[in-house]
Amino acid sequence: MMNPDWSKVINNAVEVLQKSDNGIVLLDMYNTILTPEEAAFNKITVTPYNALKFIQEQFLSLGFDIYKKENRIKMIALLEEIDRQMNEKRKAKL
C-alpha cells in the first residue's frame, strides 16, 4: 500500500475551498478546478460540483472520514497537543 501524501491532500482541500463559491467548485473536463472568472475568461465549459463532497472523497480515499464530527474533534485535539508539546520542548531548550 502506498503512503498517502497528506500535505498534498490538505493543500488541495484548502485550494478547493478557496476557489469555491458557496460550497460549489467548477470543474473542467480534466477535473481541474477553475474559478468562475477563469472559466469565463478562457471560455471553458465547466461543471458545478459540491466542494465539500470533493474534499470528503479525497480524504475517504485515504481512510479518513472528515464528515464524522468525532474524527474532526480528535484531529483538532491531536494537532493542539502536538503544538503544546513542541512549545514545551522549545521552552525547555531556552
Phi and psi in radians as a Rosetta constraint file:
Dihedral C 1 N 2 CA 2 C 2 CIRCULARHARMONIC -1.378 0.35
Dihedral N 2 CA 2 C 2 N 3 CIRCULARHARMONIC 2.491 0.35
Dihedral C 2 N 3 CA 3 C 3 CIRCULARHARMONIC -1.321 0.35
Dihedral N 3 CA 3 C 3 N 4 CIRCULARHARMONIC 2.171 0.35
Dihedral C 3 N 4 CA 4 C 4 CIRCULARHARMONIC -1.230 0.35
Dihedral N 4 CA 4 C 4 N 5 CIRCULARHARMONIC 2.578 0.35
Dihedral C 4 N 5 CA 5 C 5 CIRCULARHARMONIC -1.659 0.35
Dihedral N 5 CA 5 C 5 N 6 CIRCULARHARMONIC 1.538 0.35
Dihedral C 5 N 6 CA 6 C 6 CIRCULARHARMONIC -1.068 0.35
Dihedral N 6 CA 6 C 6 N 7 CIRCULARHARMONIC -0.632 0.35
Dihedral C 6 N 7 CA 7 C 7 CIRCULARHARMONIC -1.051 0.35
Dihedral N 7 CA 7 C 7 N 8 CIRCULARHARMONIC -0.761 0.35
Dihedral C 7 N 8 CA 8 C 8 CIRCULARHARMONIC -1.124 0.35
Dihedral N 8 CA 8 C 8 N 9 CIRCULARHARMONIC -0.746 0.35
Dihedral C 8 N 9 CA 9 C 9 CIRCULARHARMONIC -1.133 0.35
Dihedral N 9 CA 9 C 9 N 10 CIRCULARHARMONIC -0.749 0.35
Dihedral C 9 N 10 CA 10 C 10 CIRCULARHARMONIC -1.155 0.35
Dihedral N 10 CA 10 C 10 N 11 CIRCULARHARMONIC -0.785 0.35
Dihedral C 10 N 11 CA 11 C 11 CIRCULARHARMONIC -1.058 0.35
Dihedral N 11 CA 11 C 11 N 12 CIRCULARHARMONIC -0.709 0.35
Dihedral C 11 N 12 CA 12 C 12 CIRCULARHARMONIC -1.123 0.35
Dihedral N 12 CA 12 C 12 N 13 CIRCULARHARMONIC -0.718 0.35
Dihedral C 12 N 13 CA 13 C 13 CIRCULARHARMONIC -1.099 0.35
Dihedral N 13 CA 13 C 13 N 14 CIRCULARHARMONIC -0.737 0.35
Dihedral C 13 N 14 CA 14 C 14 CIRCULARHARMONIC -1.093 0.35
Dihedral N 14 CA 14 C 14 N 15 CIRCULARHARMONIC -0.763 0.35
Dihedral C 14 N 15 CA 15 C 15 CIRCULARHARMONIC -1.083 0.35
Dihedral N 15 CA 15 C 15 N 16 CIRCULARHARMONIC -0.740 0.35
Dihedral C 15 N 16 CA 16 C 16 CIRCULARHARMONIC -1.038 0.35
Dihedral N 16 CA 16 C 16 N 17 CIRCULARHARMONIC -0.826 0.35
Dihedral C 16 N 17 CA 17 C 17 CIRCULARHARMONIC -1.145 0.35
Dihedral N 17 CA 17 C 17 N 18 CIRCULARHARMONIC -0.644 0.35
Dihedral C 17 N 18 CA 18 C 18 CIRCULARHARMONIC -1.181 0.35
Dihedral N 18 CA 18 C 18 N 19 CIRCULARHARMONIC -0.565 0.35
Dihedral C 18 N 19 CA 19 C 19 CIRCULARHARMONIC -1.581 0.35
Dihedral N 19 CA 19 C 19 N 20 CIRCULARHARMONIC -0.055 0.35
Dihedral C 19 N 20 CA 20 C 20 CIRCULARHARMONIC -1.426 0.35
Dihedral N 20 CA 20 C 20 N 21 CIRCULARHARMONIC 2.720 0.35
Dihedral C 20 N 21 CA 21 C 21 CIRCULARHARMONIC -2.209 0.35
Dihedral N 21 CA 21 C 21 N 22 CIRCULARHARMONIC 1.905 0.35
Dihedral C 21 N 22 CA 22 C 22 CIRCULARHARMONIC 0.946 0.35
Dihedral N 22 CA 22 C 22 N 23 CIRCULARHARMONIC 0.705 0.35
Dihedral C 22 N 23 CA 23 C 23 CIRCULARHARMONIC 1.425 0.35
Dihedral N 23 CA 23 C 23 N 24 CIRCULARHARMONIC 0.142 0.35
Dihedral C 23 N 24 CA 24 C 24 CIRCULARHARMONIC -2.038 0.35
Dihedral N 24 CA 24 C 24 N 25 CIRCULARHARMONIC 2.324 0.35
Dihedral C 24 N 25 CA 25 C 25 CIRCULARHARMONIC -1.983 0.35
Dihedral N 25 CA 25 C 25 N 26 CIRCULARHARMONIC 2.777 0.35
Dihedral C 25 N 26 CA 26 C 26 CIRCULARHARMONIC -1.913 0.35
Dihedral N 26 CA 26 C 26 N 27 CIRCULARHARMONIC 2.189 0.35
Dihedral C 26 N 27 CA 27 C 27 CIRCULARHARMONIC -1.955 0.35
Dihedral N 27 CA 27 C 27 N 28 CIRCULARHARMONIC 2.391 0.35
Dihedral C 27 N 28 CA 28 C 28 CIRCULARHARMONIC -1.503 0.35
Dihedral N 28 CA 28 C 28 N 29 CIRCULARHARMONIC -3.036 0.35
Dihedral C 28 N 29 CA 29 C 29 CIRCULARHARMONIC -1.187 0.35
Dihedral N 29 CA 29 C 29 N 30 CIRCULARHARMONIC -0.217 0.35
Dihedral C 29 N 30 CA 30 C 30 CIRCULARHARMONIC -1.766 0.35
Dihedral N 30 CA 30 C 30 N 31 CIRCULARHARMONIC 0.196 0.35
Dihedral C 30 N 31 CA 31 C 31 CIRCULARHARMONIC 1.087 0.35
Dihedral N 31 CA 31 C 31 N 32 CIRCULARHARMONIC 0.516 0.35
Dihedral C 31 N 32 CA 32 C 32 CIRCULARHARMONIC -1.507 0.35
Dihedral N 32 CA 32 C 32 N 33 CIRCULARHARMONIC 2.348 0.35
Dihedral C 32 N 33 CA 33 C 33 CIRCULARHARMONIC -1.444 0.35
Dihedral N 33 CA 33 C 33 N 34 CIRCULARHARMONIC 2.260 0.35
Dihedral C 33 N 34 CA 34 C 34 CIRCULARHARMONIC -2.183 0.35
Dihedral N 34 CA 34 C 34 N 35 CIRCULARHARMONIC 2.623 0.35
Dihedral C 34 N 35 CA 35 C 35 CIRCULARHARMONIC -1.403 0.35
Dihedral N 35 CA 35 C 35 N 36 CIRCULARHARMONIC 2.785 0.35
Dihedral C 35 N 36 CA 36 C 36 CIRCULARHARMONIC -0.987 0.35
Dihedral N 36 CA 36 C 36 N 37 CIRCULARHARMONIC -0.638 0.35
Dihedral C 36 N 37 CA 37 C 37 CIRCULARHARMONIC -1.120 0.35
Dihedral N 37 CA 37 C 37 N 38 CIRCULARHARMONIC -0.778 0.35
Dihedral C 37 N 38 CA 38 C 38 CIRCULARHARMONIC -1.076 0.35
Dihedral N 38 CA 38 C 38 N 39 CIRCULARHARMONIC -0.785 0.35
Dihedral C 38 N 39 CA 39 C 39 CIRCULARHARMONIC -1.105 0.35
Dihedral N 39 CA 39 C 39 N 40 CIRCULARHARMONIC -0.770 0.35
Dihedral C 39 N 40 CA 40 C 40 CIRCULARHARMONIC -1.193 0.35
Dihedral N 40 CA 40 C 40 N 41 CIRCULARHARMONIC -0.797 0.35
Dihedral C 40 N 41 CA 41 C 41 CIRCULARHARMONIC -1.080 0.35
Dihedral N 41 CA 41 C 41 N 42 CIRCULARHARMONIC -0.740 0.35
Dihedral C 41 N 42 CA 42 C 42 CIRCULARHARMONIC -1.603 0.35
Dihedral N 42 CA 42 C 42 N 43 CIRCULARHARMONIC 0.053 0.35
Dihedral C 42 N 43 CA 43 C 43 CIRCULARHARMONIC 0.907 0.35
Dihedral N 43 CA 43 C 43 N 44 CIRCULARHARMONIC 0.855 0.35
Dihedral C 43 N 44 CA 44 C 44 CIRCULARHARMONIC -1.759 0.35
Dihedral N 44 CA 44 C 44 N 45 CIRCULARHARMONIC 2.333 0.35
Dihedral C 44 N 45 CA 45 C 45 CIRCULARHARMONIC -1.315 0.35
Dihedral N 45 CA 45 C 45 N 46 CIRCULARHARMONIC 2.265 0.35
Dihedral C 45 N 46 CA 46 C 46 CIRCULARHARMONIC -2.250 0.35
Dihedral N 46 CA 46 C 46 N 47 CIRCULARHARMONIC 2.830 0.35
Dihedral C 46 N 47 CA 47 C 47 CIRCULARHARMONIC -2.111 0.35
Dihedral N 47 CA 47 C 47 N 48 CIRCULARHARMONIC 2.251 0.35
Dihedral C 47 N 48 CA 48 C 48 CIRCULARHARMONIC -1.213 0.35
Dihedral N 48 CA 48 C 48 N 49 CIRCULARHARMONIC 2.501 0.35
Dihedral C 48 N 49 CA 49 C 49 CIRCULARHARMONIC -2.520 0.35
Dihedral N 49 CA 49 C 49 N 50 CIRCULARHARMONIC 2.499 0.35
Dihedral C 49 N 50 CA 50 C 50 CIRCULARHARMONIC -1.187 0.35
Dihedral N 50 CA 50 C 50 N 51 CIRCULARHARMONIC 2.004 0.35
Dihedral C 50 N 51 CA 51 C 51 CIRCULARHARMONIC -1.072 0.35
Dihedral N 51 CA 51 C 51 N 52 CIRCULARHARMONIC -0.753 0.35
Dihedral C 51 N 52 CA 52 C 52 CIRCULARHARMONIC -1.162 0.35
Dihedral N 52 CA 52 C 52 N 53 CIRCULARHARMONIC -0.643 0.35
Dihedral C 52 N 53 CA 53 C 53 CIRCULARHARMONIC -1.133 0.35
Dihedral N 53 CA 53 C 53 N 54 CIRCULARHARMONIC -0.712 0.35
Dihedral C 53 N 54 CA 54 C 54 CIRCULARHARMONIC -1.020 0.35
Dihedral N 54 CA 54 C 54 N 55 CIRCULARHARMONIC -0.820 0.35
Dihedral C 54 N 55 CA 55 C 55 CIRCULARHARMONIC -1.167 0.35
Dihedral N 55 CA 55 C 55 N 56 CIRCULARHARMONIC -0.773 0.35
Dihedral C 55 N 56 CA 56 C 56 CIRCULARHARMONIC -1.013 0.35
Dihedral N 56 CA 56 C 56 N 57 CIRCULARHARMONIC -0.752 0.35
Dihedral C 56 N 57 CA 57 C 57 CIRCULARHARMONIC -1.085 0.35
Dihedral N 57 CA 57 C 57 N 58 CIRCULARHARMONIC -0.673 0.35
Dihedral C 57 N 58 CA 58 C 58 CIRCULARHARMONIC -1.118 0.35
Dihedral N 58 CA 58 C 58 N 59 CIRCULARHARMONIC -0.808 0.35
Dihedral C 58 N 59 CA 59 C 59 CIRCULARHARMONIC -1.227 0.35
Dihedral N 59 CA 59 C 59 N 60 CIRCULARHARMONIC -0.648 0.35
Dihedral C 59 N 60 CA 60 C 60 CIRCULARHARMONIC -1.080 0.35
Dihedral N 60 CA 60 C 60 N 61 CIRCULARHARMONIC -0.631 0.35
Dihedral C 60 N 61 CA 61 C 61 CIRCULARHARMONIC -1.120 0.35
Dihedral N 61 CA 61 C 61 N 62 CIRCULARHARMONIC -0.353 0.35
Dihedral C 61 N 62 CA 62 C 62 CIRCULARHARMONIC -1.766 0.35
Dihedral N 62 CA 62 C 62 N 63 CIRCULARHARMONIC 0.089 0.35
Dihedral C 62 N 63 CA 63 C 63 CIRCULARHARMONIC 1.560 0.35
Dihedral N 63 CA 63 C 63 N 64 CIRCULARHARMONIC 0.274 0.35
Dihedral C 63 N 64 CA 64 C 64 CIRCULARHARMONIC -2.179 0.35
Dihedral N 64 CA 64 C 64 N 65 CIRCULARHARMONIC 2.013 0.35
Dihedral C 64 N 65 CA 65 C 65 CIRCULARHARMONIC -1.569 0.35
Dihedral N 65 CA 65 C 65 N 66 CIRCULARHARMONIC 1.772 0.35
Dihedral C 65 N 66 CA 66 C 66 CIRCULARHARMONIC -1.308 0.35
Dihedral N 66 CA 66 C 66 N 67 CIRCULARHARMONIC -0.198 0.35
Dihedral C 66 N 67 CA 67 C 67 CIRCULARHARMONIC -1.388 0.35
Dihedral N 67 CA 67 C 67 N 68 CIRCULARHARMONIC -0.291 0.35
Dihedral C 67 N 68 CA 68 C 68 CIRCULARHARMONIC -1.397 0.35
Dihedral N 68 CA 68 C 68 N 69 CIRCULARHARMONIC 2.032 0.35
Dihedral C 68 N 69 CA 69 C 69 CIRCULARHARMONIC -1.010 0.35
Dihedral N 69 CA 69 C 69 N 70 CIRCULARHARMONIC -0.700 0.35
Dihedral C 69 N 70 CA 70 C 70 CIRCULARHARMONIC -1.122 0.35
Dihedral N 70 CA 70 C 70 N 71 CIRCULARHARMONIC -0.554 0.35
Dihedral C 70 N 71 CA 71 C 71 CIRCULARHARMONIC -1.157 0.35
Dihedral N 71 CA 71 C 71 N 72 CIRCULARHARMONIC -0.738 0.35
Dihedral C 71 N 72 CA 72 C 72 CIRCULARHARMONIC -1.147 0.35
Dihedral N 72 CA 72 C 72 N 73 CIRCULARHARMONIC -0.725 0.35
Dihedral C 72 N 73 CA 73 C 73 CIRCULARHARMONIC -1.093 0.35
Dihedral N 73 CA 73 C 73 N 74 CIRCULARHARMONIC -0.785 0.35
Dihedral C 73 N 74 CA 74 C 74 CIRCULARHARMONIC -1.111 0.35
Dihedral N 74 CA 74 C 74 N 75 CIRCULARHARMONIC -0.677 0.35
Dihedral C 74 N 75 CA 75 C 75 CIRCULARHARMONIC -1.153 0.35
Dihedral N 75 CA 75 C 75 N 76 CIRCULARHARMONIC -0.741 0.35
Dihedral C 75 N 76 CA 76 C 76 CIRCULARHARMONIC -1.076 0.35
Dihedral N 76 CA 76 C 76 N 77 CIRCULARHARMONIC -0.772 0.35
Dihedral C 76 N 77 CA 77 C 77 CIRCULARHARMONIC -1.078 0.35
Dihedral N 77 CA 77 C 77 N 78 CIRCULARHARMONIC -0.727 0.35
Dihedral C 77 N 78 CA 78 C 78 CIRCULARHARMONIC -1.080 0.35
Dihedral N 78 CA 78 C 78 N 79 CIRCULARHARMONIC -0.833 0.35
Dihedral C 78 N 79 CA 79 C 79 CIRCULARHARMONIC -1.112 0.35
Dihedral N 79 CA 79 C 79 N 80 CIRCULARHARMONIC -0.697 0.35
Dihedral C 79 N 80 CA 80 C 80 CIRCULARHARMONIC -1.137 0.35
Dihedral N 80 CA 80 C 80 N 81 CIRCULARHARMONIC -0.695 0.35
Dihedral C 80 N 81 CA 81 C 81 CIRCULARHARMONIC -1.168 0.35
Dihedral N 81 CA 81 C 81 N 82 CIRCULARHARMONIC -0.689 0.35
Dihedral C 81 N 82 CA 82 C 82 CIRCULARHARMONIC -1.080 0.35
Dihedral N 82 CA 82 C 82 N 83 CIRCULARHARMONIC -0.796 0.35
Dihedral C 82 N 83 CA 83 C 83 CIRCULARHARMONIC -1.040 0.35
Dihedral N 83 CA 83 C 83 N 84 CIRCULARHARMONIC -0.762 0.35
Dihedral C 83 N 84 CA 84 C 84 CIRCULARHARMONIC -1.069 0.35
Dihedral N 84 CA 84 C 84 N 85 CIRCULARHARMONIC -0.807 0.35
Dihedral C 84 N 85 CA 85 C 85 CIRCULARHARMONIC -1.199 0.35
Dihedral N 85 CA 85 C 85 N 86 CIRCULARHARMONIC -0.632 0.35
Dihedral C 85 N 86 CA 86 C 86 CIRCULARHARMONIC -1.147 0.35
Dihedral N 86 CA 86 C 86 N 87 CIRCULARHARMONIC -0.680 0.35
Dihedral C 86 N 87 CA 87 C 87 CIRCULARHARMONIC -1.125 0.35
Dihedral N 87 CA 87 C 87 N 88 CIRCULARHARMONIC -0.687 0.35
Dihedral C 87 N 88 CA 88 C 88 CIRCULARHARMONIC -1.100 0.35
Dihedral N 88 CA 88 C 88 N 89 CIRCULARHARMONIC -0.714 0.35
Dihedral C 88 N 89 CA 89 C 89 CIRCULARHARMONIC -1.106 0.35
Dihedral N 89 CA 89 C 89 N 90 CIRCULARHARMONIC -0.737 0.35
Dihedral C 89 N 90 CA 90 C 90 CIRCULARHARMONIC -1.097 0.35
Dihedral N 90 CA 90 C 90 N 91 CIRCULARHARMONIC -0.744 0.35
Dihedral C 90 N 91 CA 91 C 91 CIRCULARHARMONIC -1.136 0.35
Dihedral N 91 CA 91 C 91 N 92 CIRCULARHARMONIC -0.657 0.35
Dihedral C 91 N 92 CA 92 C 92 CIRCULARHARMONIC -1.164 0.35
Dihedral N 92 CA 92 C 92 N 93 CIRCULARHARMONIC -0.546 0.35
Dihedral C 92 N 93 CA 93 C 93 CIRCULARHARMONIC -1.297 0.35
Dihedral N 93 CA 93 C 93 N 94 CIRCULARHARMONIC -0.397 0.35
